[in-house]
Amino acid sequence: MLESTVCKIISLNVRGLKNQRKRRSIFSYLKDQKCHCYFLQETYSEPKDELIWKSEWGGEMLFSHGTNRQKGVCILLNPSACNLLIESQYFDVDGRIVLVNISFNSTKVSLCNIYAPNNLELQLRFISTLNEFLCSNANISELILGGDWNVALEAVDKSGGIPWRPTAYREQVLALSREFGLVDILRVKNPNGKFYTYESKALKLKSRIDYFLITKSWGHLVSVADTKISIAPDHRAVRLGIKMVTNKRGPGLWKFNNSLLKDQVFITLIENSYPMIKVKYREVEDARLRWELIKMELRGISIPYAKNKARATRLYIENLEKRLAELDATILNHTGSQMDLLSELSELEKLKKELQHWYDKKGEGAIF
């Protein structure tokens, strides 16, 4: 039976994934967002990284490689998204563009992830390359184009730093949008809202330089278009949700989480249960069968414990992210005293570190 669903996509500049601990934290964070597709920029990936990164992610990753210190983009597909099929894929040679044509149920979609330069001359070359790339490889009438554009399209999208002014590159981004019938969907859905995706504390600068441009005719299908505090160093995640149709799925296969091996309560539970289980099956003569029955009993104990622990962790993280979102909105529209503002900023930084800590822990224990 078919049911209505939302195809969810996140875009995030991660500023390097070479460090394994950071990479695992980011992968854990992404999986918790429960999206179908993830656009990552500044991955610093090289061809030699593909095998281990794909193994750690557990699903398909489509790359355009940069170097070990700059550039690199990739599209990650959720391993559980069985209703998503890859039809073709393309990438540039400069680590800035990767595109995949997919089928999401009966809907054909071109997903293109980009990372633009921050030098004006290079930006103009990039937008020309992107135009030709899309004409050659994308289904223009079914296009979702997102990533780090390195330009704020309007004055409202920038705060601090050098005053905003339109550039030749910005005009070319708008021209590309008009040519391909694309819209900045977050701005369409929130004409007057203040949103920032990049922050430089050193420059006292905030700007919205990460966004999705999507086919204009899909605007009424969009249910989510916003930004969210992430665990990346200086960028927020940009979220997009488009209503589509999918087949209903049953529960997935449970996998043992390695972090339970460091959970003393769980260890004690197993140590106390194992002797009784062993006695229960002591009369089974076949050693292999006896071991399989014991493992079945242990799984019966482990699964409820792990699910309850995971549920409690999810609730804690949800509450943490909810408080971060509240603080972020309060700071963005602050009208109180300077002392109140400093207090709110201090709490925000403290909670961001706490969120990072939780995803570091999840990354260490995740199944990769």
SULWO-V495468 format. One record per backbone hydrogen bond with DSSP energy under -0.5 kcal/mol. CO is the residue of the C=O (numbers start at 1). NH is the residue of the N-H. If there is no record, write none. Layout:
# SULWO-V495468
CO,NH ; CO,NH
This chain:
# SULWO-V495468
1,248 ; 3,246 ; 5,244 ; 6,8 ; 7,242 ; 8,36 ; 8,37 ; 9,240 ; 10,39 ; 11,238 ; 12,14 ; 12,41 ; 19,23 ; 20,24 ; 21,25 ; 22,26 ; 23,27 ; 24,28 ; 25,29 ; 26,30 ; 27,31 ; 28,32 ; 29,33 ; 30,33 ; 31,34 ; 36,78 ; 37,10 ; 38,40 ; 38,76 ; 39,12 ; 40,74 ; 41,14 ; 41,15 ; 42,16 ; 43,17 ; 45,66 ; 46,49 ; 46,50 ; 47,50 ; 49,53 ; 50,54 ; 51,55 ; 52,56 ; 53,57 ; 54,58 ; 54,59 ; 60,77 ; 61,63 ; 62,75 ; 64,73 ; 70,67 ; 71,44 ; 72,42 ; 72,43 ; 73,64 ; 74,40 ; 75,62 ; 76,38 ; 78,81 ; 80,82 ; 81,84 ; 83,85 ; 83,105 ; 85,103 ; 88,101 ; 90,99 ; 95,72 ; 96,115 ; 97,92 ; 98,113 ; 99,90 ; 100,102 ; 100,111 ; 101,87 ; 101,88 ; 102,104 ; 102,109 ; 103,85 ; 103,105 ; 104,107 ; 107,104 ; 109,102 ; 109,111 ; 110,112 ; 110,144 ; 111,100 ; 112,146 ; 113,98 ; 114,148 ; 119,123 ; 120,124 ; 121,125 ; 122,126 ; 123,127 ; 124,128 ; 125,129 ; 126,130 ; 127,131 ; 128,132 ; 129,133 ; 130,134 ; 131,135 ; 132,136 ; 133,137 ; 134,138 ; 138,140 ; 139,142 ; 140,143 ; 142,110 ; 143,215 ; 144,112 ; 144,146 ; 145,213 ; 146,114 ; 147,149 ; 147,211 ; 148,116 ; 151,153 ; 154,157 ; 155,158 ; 157,208 ; 159,206 ; 167,171 ; 168,172 ; 169,173 ; 170,174 ; 171,175 ; 172,176 ; 173,177 ; 174,178 ; 175,179 ; 176,180 ; 177,181 ; 177,182 ; 178,181 ; 181,216 ; 183,185 ; 183,214 ; 184,188 ; 185,189 ; 186,190 ; 190,193 ; 193,195 ; 197,236 ; 198,207 ; 199,201 ; 200,204 ; 200,205 ; 205,200 ; 206,159 ; 207,197 ; 207,198 ; 207,209 ; 209,149 ; 209,150 ; 211,147 ; 212,185 ; 212,214 ; 213,145 ; 214,183 ; 215,218 ; 216,219 ; 218,221 ; 218,222 ; 219,222 ; 221,243 ; 224,241 ; 226,239 ; 228,237 ; 234,199 ; 237,228 ; 238,11 ; 239,226 ; 240,9 ; 241,223 ; 241,224 ; 242,7 ; 244,5 ; 246,3 ; 256,258 ; 257,260 ; 258,261 ; 259,262 ; 260,263 ; 262,264 ; 263,267 ; 264,268 ; 265,269 ; 266,270 ; 267,271 ; 268,272 ; 269,273 ; 270,274 ; 271,275 ; 272,276 ; 273,277 ; 274,278 ; 275,279 ; 276,280 ; 277,281 ; 279,282 ; 281,284 ; 283,285 ; 285,287 ; 286,290 ; 287,291 ; 288,292 ; 289,293 ; 290,294 ; 291,295 ; 292,296 ; 293,297 ; 294,298 ; 295,299 ; 296,300 ; 297,301 ; 298,302 ; 299,303 ; 300,304 ; 301,305 ; 302,306 ; 303,307 ; 304,308 ; 305,309 ; 306,310 ; 307,311 ; 308,312 ; 309,313 ; 310,314 ; 311,315 ; 312,316 ; 313,317 ; 314,318 ; 315,319 ; 316,320 ; 317,321 ; 318,322 ; 319,323 ; 320,324 ; 321,325 ; 322,326 ; 323,327 ; 324,328 ; 325,329 ; 326,330 ; 327,331 ; 328,332 ; 329,333 ; 331,334 ; 337,341 ; 338,342 ; 339,343 ; 340,344 ; 341,345 ; 342,346 ; 343,347 ; 344,348 ; 345,349 ; 346,350 ; 347,351 ; 348,352 ; 349,353 ; 350,354 ; 351,355 ; 352,356 ; 353,357 ; 354,358 ; 355,359 ; 356,360 ; 357,361 ; 358,362 ; 359,363 ; 360,364 ; 361,365 ; 362,366 ; 365,258 ; 365,259 ; 366,368
